[in-house]
Structures are given as structure tokens and as C-alpha cells.
């Protein structure tokens, strides 16, 4: 809470007669009522809100605040600690906190204080003049009263700011917890409760994105305000580089291209869009693609896991893939390793390019006549298997991943 300033001790310069003080105290209920009426009339945020018990509560607070000021003037030589000043400042601080929780801005709060000071002084001034106080005393009374109200408003502003900061920290914690629960695949009823606690609107889908921590700020500035983030237990990026995961709402369908444009040049990895409560599936897909040794480019478009589904399928059972390769490539088993490798590359390109000789030659950087010669060798080795649909399927699957003969390639 804001500390007391030197203004509070200046009340010792002015001493009111008990008769004057009692008269001013008697007018406090009227002053408080007029103050609240002026605030509700002139500050839109308070229009229609200060009614019934709430109005009575605020009027009472105004009376207590002004009454505390008058008590200070009645006991000008008492120490600050022995006066009700500290409780008054604490009450002002609590008022600011409550206004922040109610959703009213600090501007509305300060406007209420300005109007309250104006109306209170107008009524108090009329009373002091009617009681015959000297002009110099009235002027000093005004100076001290406005200094006192400034201290109350400063305490309220501090309470308002602290409440917003506290609420912001709690909101961030709730959002972080929700992100972790989504990535962990918690049940939907748990996720719904956490989303409500975090005041997070449930989207249709979520897309998980991994990117370097250093690229986070720029990416968040371009993504929706309801994007979630998490930085716990994530796959490593470059050596010594921290990574962060984002859960981006509603980037399915055609909007996926928009997401890719936003993340261009940020070395990001995109999981698939999934129904929001199944975001853990998008995260697992992303981790699996990274586990294949596929890395996002240093520049250019992000690594899109949707373009690597075949690799994921083929790597799901590495042992089965190795067995399939060994079986379908058995006709090459007796050849020298270098020859077997050249013919395997040629067979793979032949399958992918559907036998188009010029395309195969361009793919392998050889002359079309070389392709013709190698395919002659392969037809001798494989015979009818190069025309049998089932054998062609097995060969296509076995050679779908580039690089040769091992399932780890």
C-alpha cells in the first residue's frame, strides 16, 4: 500500500474550534449524499450502480473519510500514528482494489475522487464561511483538505494497480495450467473447468506449434489473443536453444496457410489441427515427426507435420519395415553392395515416376540410356514381380523412404 506522505503531518498547522468541528461533522451526511449523487450523475461507470445498500455503503465511506480529516484537525498536535489516518488510507486502498475487481478503470476512480473533492469542498466551504472563519483559515482548510483527498486517491490508485497486477498473475497461472492440461490430454470435463477458471473462450480447434523461445514475442504479436503457451518438458531445439509450445485456436482448413505465413522464417513446427480437447494429439504428432530427425528449415516455411504422414506411417514399426525391405529386395541380395544400391535407387525412382525414363534420369542425374540399362537388369532379377500389383505395392512401401536399405534411413 502507498506510504503516508508529508502532507498528512501538515494538519498540525490548523486547529479548528470544537464548535466549528462539531458543526462540520453534523453536515457530513448531507455532504456525503450530495457527493455520491454528483458521482453517479457525472461518471458513466457509476451510473446506475450506486443504489440501495451499495449507495449507503459509499455514503458511509465518504462520511468516514471526511470525519477522519476533521478529527485530524481537532487534534493537530497528535502524532500521525495516534490518529485514524492509517485506517482511512487502508480503506482507500481497499476501495481501489474493489473497483478493479468490479471492472472499473482507474480513470473512473480518479474522476470520482475529483468530483467528490469538488462537491465536498463546496459544502464544507459554505459551512466554514457561514461559521465566520477568517479567509486565511478557510484557504488553509481548503489546501489541507485537498492534500488529504490526494493521499486517499493515491492509496486507491495503488490498490487498483496492485489488484490488477495480482489478477494478471492469477490469470497467467490459470492459462499456463490449462495449456499443460491440454498437452497432457486431461479429460474434457477437467479442461472445461480450467477454461472457465482462466476465462478462456473454448475454440473449435487447436493447432500445436513448436518454435524457439527467441521467436516467441514476434509470433505472439501476430497471433490471436487467446493463443496459449507452455514451456515445460518440451522437445529440444538447436543445441542450447529453449523452445516453447503455442496452442493456436481455430487455424484449421484454409486458415492453416495463414498460420504458416505468420510463422514464416521462425523455424516453427506445426502439428495438425485437432478438436480443442484433443490438442494432445496434435502435440504427439509434432513430437513424432521431430523424432524422425526432420528439422524445420532455418529460413522459409515452417515444418508442417501434415506433409510427413507417409514417413510417420512407415516409421511406426521400424522392424516390420526392415523385414519388408529385406524380403522384396531379396533378388538383389547376392549383388555387390554398390551395385545393389544403384539398382535400388533406380527401382525407387522408377516406382515414384511411374516408369517415365526422362524423369528418372533427371532424378538420378544419369543419362536415359543408363536408366534403360539398369531397368533391363532389374527386370531380369525381379521378373513378373514388376508387373504384379501386390508386389508393386510392397516395393513401393518398402522403398517409400529415401536412402537405401535400412529402416532407419
N, C-alpha and C positions, 0 to 999 in steps of 0.2 A: 504494500500500500504506500501511497505517496507520503513522504515525511512532512512534518509541520514546517512551514517557512517562518521567517522572521515577522511576517505580517501579524501573526496571532498574538505576538507579545506587545504590539503597538497599542492594544486596547487599554494598557495601563496609563496612557496619556489622557484618557477621558473618563470622568466619573459622573454618572447620572444620579440625580437626586432620587431617593426611593419613591417619592410621589410620582416623578416622571416615569420611572421604570415601571411602576405598577400600572400606570395609565397605558403605557405601550403594550404591556403584557395583556391587558384587558382587550386590546384591539386585535390581538393575534388571530383569533378565529375568523374575524371578518377579512383580515389581510390574506389569510390562507385560502379562504373561499374564493376571493377575487383573483388571487394568483392562479389557482387551478382553472378557473373559468377562462382566464386570458390564455393560458397554455393550450387548452382544448380548442379554443377558437382560432388560434394563430399558428399552431404547429400541426400540420396534417397527420403526422404519425400518431398523434394522441387524440385526434378527433374520434369520438365515439368509443374510446377505450377507457377513459377515466370516469366511470359511472359506478353507482351503487357503492359496494364495500371498497372497491378499488379507489374511488374518489375520496371516501372518508379516510382511507389509509394515507393517501398522498397529502391531503389537507393536514392530517395529524403530523406527518413528517415535516411539512413546511413550518407548522407551529413549533415543533421541537427544535428545528434548526434556528429559527429566529429567536426562540426563547433562550437557546444556548448563548446566542450572541448578546442578548440583553443581560444574561447572568454574568457574562464576562465583563460587561460594562459596570455592573453593580459591584463587582469585586475586582477592581482594576489592579490591585497590588498582590493578588493571589498568584501563585505560580501556575504555569500552564498545566502542569501535571495534576493540580488540585481542582481543575475546572472540568466541566463536561465536554471540553473541546475534543479530546481523543474519541469518545463515543460518537460525537457528531461526525467526525471525519470518517470513522469506521462505517457509520450508517450511510454516508455519501458514497463510500467505496462500494458497499453492498448494493446501493441503488444502481450504480453504474453496471455492476455485474448482472443484476437482474434485467436491466434494459437490454444488455447484449443477448441474454438468453431469450428475451422476448422478440428478438429480431429487429429492434430499433437501432438506428445508426447513431454514432457519436455526434453527428451533426444535429440530429433531432434532440439529443440530450442537451447539447450546448445551447440550442435555441430555447429550450425550456428554461434553462438557467438564466439566459439573458432576459427573457420575458418575466420570469419570476423576480429577478433583481429589480427590473424597472417598476413592476407593479408594487412590490414590497416597499421600495424606496418612496414611491409616490404616496402611499398611505402613511408610512412612517414619517415622512417629511411633513405632511399635513398635520400629523399629531404633534410633532415637536414644535412646529410654528405656533399652533393653537395653544400650546402649553407655555409659550413665551420664552423659549430658549433663545439665547443670543445667536446671531447669524454665524459667528465664528464657531460656536459649539455645534450648530446644525451642519455646517460644512465639514467639520472634523468627523461628526457622526456618520455623514454620508461616505467619506473616504474610508473609514474603518469598516462600515457595513459592506461596501463593495469589495474591499480586500478580503473580508471573511467569506463572502459568497464565491469569490475567485478560488479560495482554498477548497471550499466544498466542491466546486465544479472540477477542480484539478483532481481531487480524490475520486470523484465519479468517473472521470475520463480514465484514470489509472485502473479502476475496477472494470470498466468496459473493455479496455485493451487486454488486461490480464485474462478476462473471461474468454475473449475471442481467441487469444493465444492458446489457452487451455483447451478450448473446444476444438481448435485446429489440430492440436496434438492428438486429442482423442479420436478425431475423425481420421487422421492419418493412420493411427494404430488400427482402427477398425477396418480401414481399406486394405492395409497390409495383411491383416489376419484373413480377410476374405480372399485375397489373392492366393495366399498359401493354402487355404482350404480348397479352392478351385483346382489348383495344381495337384493337390493330394487326392482329388476325387472323392471328397466328402459327400454324403447323401444330400439330395436336393433339399430336404426339409431343413438341414443344418445350414446350407448355403442361403436359403431364403431368409432365415432368421438373421444371419450375419449381414446380408444385403440390406435388410431393413434397419439393422443397428447402424450400419455405415451410411444410411441414406443414399444408397447407390441404386439407380434405376436398372432393373433387370432387362438386359437386351435380348434379342432373338438369338444371336450367335456371338461367340468369342473366337478370336484368332490369336494364338500364342506366337509371340515374336521374341527372338533372342538377338541382342545386339551388345556391342561393347559399352561399358559404363560411360566412357568418354563421349559416346554419340547420343547419350540419353536425352540431354536437355534439348538439343535441336530437334530430335524426333518428337518429343512430347509437345513442343510448341506447335507442331503441325497436326497432331492427332486430337481426337475428341477429348473433352474434359473428363469423361468418365472412364478413360483408359486406366487400368490397374497396373501396378508394377510390383515386382518381387526380386530380391537379390540374394535369396538364401538357397544353398545347395544346388547351384546351377552348373551346367557343363562349362568347362574352361574354354576361354578364347585363345588368343595368341599367348605365348609364354609371358607370364607376369601380368596378364590383362584381365581385369574384372569384367564380368558380364552381368546383364540384367535382363529379366523377362518382362515383357509387356503383355497384357491381355486386352486386346483391342476389340471393342464392341462393333458388331454389325458391319463387318467387312467381307461379307460373303457375296457370291455372284460376281457381277461386273465390278463391284467396288474393290475386289481384290487387286485389280490393276491399279486403282488409285492408291492403295496401300503400298504396292510395290514402288510406285513413283515417289511417294513420300520418303521411303526408306532407301532410295537410290543412293549408292555411294557410302552407305553406313555400315557395310559388312554385316547385314542382318540376315537372320534365318527365319523363314515363315513356315509355321505349322499350318495345317488345314483349318478352315472354319468349321466349328462344331456348335451344336446347340449349347447354350451358355453353361448349363450344369454339367456338360461333358467336356469342359475345356481341358481336363487332364488328358484326354485322348489326343488332343492337338499337341500338348506338351510331350507326350510319349513318342509321338510320330517324329517330332523335331529331334529328340534325343537319339532316336534310332538312326535317322539319316546322318547325324553328326558321327555316330558310332561307326558308320561305314567309311569314315575317313574323308567324306565330302565336305569341303570347307567353302564358306562364302567368298566370293571374289573380293580382292582389296578395293576394287572400284567397280562401278556398274550396278546392275540389278541385284537385289538380294537373292540368296539361295532359297528357292521355292521348293519345299518338300513335295509338292504335287507333281513335280517333274521327275521324281525319282521313285515312283511307285514300283516300277519293274525291279529296280535294284533291291528295294525293300522285300519284295516277294521272294526274289531269288536268294536273298541272304537269310531268309527266315530259318532255313535248315541247311547250313553250310555242308554238313556231312552228306545229305541227300544229293545236293548239287554236285559234290565231288564224285559221288558214285555214278550219277547220271553221266557226267563228262567222261569218266573212265570207260563206261560201257559204250556210249555212242562213238567215242573216238578210238575204240579198240583196233579198227583197221590200220591206224597209224602207229600202233604201239611198237612195231618192230623196226620202224624207220629211225635213222639218226635224229637226234633231238632237234637240230637246226632245221632239217627237212620237215619234220612233223610240225614244228612251229610255223613255218612258212605256209604249209598246206592248211593248217588250222585257221590262220588269219585269212587265207583266201576263201575257205569254205564259209567262214563267218560273214565276210563281205558279200559273197555270192548269195547267201540267205537274206541278208539285210537289203540288198539292192535287187533282189528278185531276178538274178541272172543277167542283168544289164552289164555287158562286158566293159564298155567305156566308163561307166560309173565305178565299177570295181577297180579298174586300172587307176582312175583318179584317186580313189580312196586309198589304194595301196602304194601309190607313186611308182607304178611299174607300167610297162608297155602292154597294150591289149593282147599282143601275141603271147606275152608271158602268162597272162590270165588264162588264155586258151590252153596253153601247155599244161599249167597246173590243174585246171579243171579236168583235162584228159586223165591226169594221174588220179585225181580224186574219184572219177567215175570208174576207173579200173579197180580202185581199192574198195569203194562202197557199193558198186553195182546198183541193184534195184532200190537200195535204201534212199537214193537221191530222188526217187520218184514216188516213194511210198509216203502218204500223208502223215501217218503216225510217226514214222522215222524222222520225217522233216520237222514235225513238232518237237520231238525230243532233241534233235540237233539245234533247233532254234533256241529252245530254253537253255540247253547246256552251254551254248556259245553267246547267250544274250549279253553277258557282261564281258567287256573287252579285256584283253590282256593275256589270254592263253589258257593254260590247262588247269590251274588250281582254283578251288572255290574261294580262296582268299583274295584273288586278284580283283 
